[in-house]
Amino acid sequence: MTYLANDARYNHMEYRRCGRSGLQLPAVSLGLWHNFGHVDVLENCRAILRLAFDSGITHFDLANNYGPPPGSAEENFGRLLKEDFAPYRDELIISTKAGYLMWPGPYGEWGSKKYLVSSLDQSLQRMGLDYVDIFYHHRPDPDTPLEETMSALDLIVRQGKALYAGISNYPAEEAAKACAILKQLGTPCLIHQPKYSMFERWVEGGLLDVLEQEGVGCIPFSPLAQGMLTDRYLKGIPADSRASKSHGFLKESAITEERIEQIRALHNLATQRGEGLAQMALAWLLKDPRITSVLIGASRPEQLQNSLECLKSPKFTAEELRVIEGILV
Ligand SMILES: NC(=O)c1ccc[n+]([C@@H]2O[C@H](COP(=O)([O-])OP(=O)(O)OC[C@H]3O[C@@H](n4cnc5c(N)ncnc54)[C@H](OP(=O)(O)O)[C@@H]3O)[C@@H](O)[C@H]2O)c1
């Protein structure tokens, strides 16, 4: 059936300015790393994307290698864009990335200009787009001069193949250097995409300060720790969960007894606050004004709906924050 977007889609989402740029992003964005490949059911992908856009999510995050197989999430997204979202292209912020292994030989991964330019051309073709809104370098490359990688991002923006440039997984010091080079080139870094959740807090050791100083936005990925910061694993490992899937990146070995203890304690606190653990985990990140958006995943529409409730989370009291710190040590 032809899709018509919900007229009320902008009524309930919060939009936050991305660093010191002109771009605003929804407080909750959707990533297509898992659940959108050729191994997944296309109609479920469609239902998740429709619900997202109808709920005010304007930002969808991809990468060249998302699937499996690699590239298939971009292909599926391209198909759904064409079938459902083509009239809404100017309401969408679509990002993709290059950095991890995508094709064989010396030009299929890391950070050379050759790889980044070729990879984005392939991504645009798979998605049926003339440009993406944000193009990221996906991970730092220890062997390519940072100047070359950043000048590739600058070139891509000047060519009009991306509107903004971003970096992902860069430690604080390298992020500062990358931002300085991009600024000098005249293509300021828009955004950094690090892994950040209650269970993964490395960004608090300097990166967030660098981003604030540089006026760069921050969009934490895996904010639910791939599902661990939800009720998913409270009663064992469900057969349809990421931890059970052979292609899932969450390994069963990560769900230790100590983890489950923490999850239970956090879940109890969330219940006292009148919400679920997923909402509390997302609200905990969003309480920091340096966080532009939380980049979540969902394997079905109900999960997305549930996570979006974080926009109604009560403010944290000092006591609640203290309890959380006590659980996370
Ligand atoms: N830049 C990078 O290097 C990088 C790396 C990783 C991810 N990312 C980006 O970040 C995005 C999000 O990553 P992620 O999928 O790991 O995020 P996440 O939000 O931490 O985990 C999503 C998973 O949690 C479970 N879930 C989500 N909402 C739930 C709810 N309300 N109740 C119960 N379970 C729920 C689902 O797992 P089940 O499948 O078990 O149902 C879902 O697939 C990716 O799609 C990608 O765009 C970027």
The ligand as a Gaussian input file, in Angstrom:
#p B3LYP/6-31G(d) Opt

LIG

0 1
 N       30.212000       3.663000      14.005000
 C       30.316000       2.415000      14.365000
 O       31.405000       1.828000      14.413000
 C       29.058000       1.687000      14.751000
 C       29.128000       0.422000      15.368000
 C       27.940000      -0.180000      15.777000
 C       26.722000       0.453000      15.545000
 N       26.684000       1.665000      14.911000
 C       25.411000       2.350000      14.609000
 O       24.586000       2.365000      15.756000
 C       23.322000       1.772000      15.452000
 C       22.715000       1.149000      16.666000
 O       23.537000       0.103000      17.154000
 P       22.892000      -1.110000      17.929000
 O       21.878000      -1.774000      17.057000
 O       23.971000      -1.910000      18.527000
 O       22.090000      -0.270000      19.067000
 P       21.348000      -0.646000      20.402000
 O       20.166000       0.268000      20.436000
 O       22.308000      -0.604000      21.534000
 O       20.864000      -2.172000      20.247000
 C       19.774000      -2.500000      19.423000
 C       19.253000      -3.873000      19.790000
 O       18.747000      -3.868000      21.113000
 C       17.505000      -4.570000      21.190000
 N       16.465000      -3.588000      21.495000
 C       16.349000      -2.325000      21.006000
 N       15.326000      -1.671000      21.593000
 C       14.789000      -2.522000      22.474000
 C       13.711000      -2.396000      23.385000
 N       13.037000      -1.271000      23.498000
 N       13.413000      -3.471000      24.155000
 C       14.128000      -4.628000      24.057000
 N       15.169000      -4.795000      23.200000
 C       15.491000      -3.739000      22.431000
 C       17.324000      -5.224000      19.827000
 O       18.000000      -6.471000      19.896000
 P       17.411000      -7.859000      19.319000
 O       17.933000      -7.921000      17.939000
 O       17.976000      -8.861000      20.238000
 O       15.912000      -7.775000      19.362000
 C       18.073000      -4.294000      18.915000
 O       18.490000      -4.915000      17.728000
 C       23.672000       0.815000      14.320000
 O       22.543000       0.419000      13.571000
 C       24.636000       1.640000      13.518000
 O       23.934000       2.584000      12.745000
 C       27.831000       2.276000      14.526000

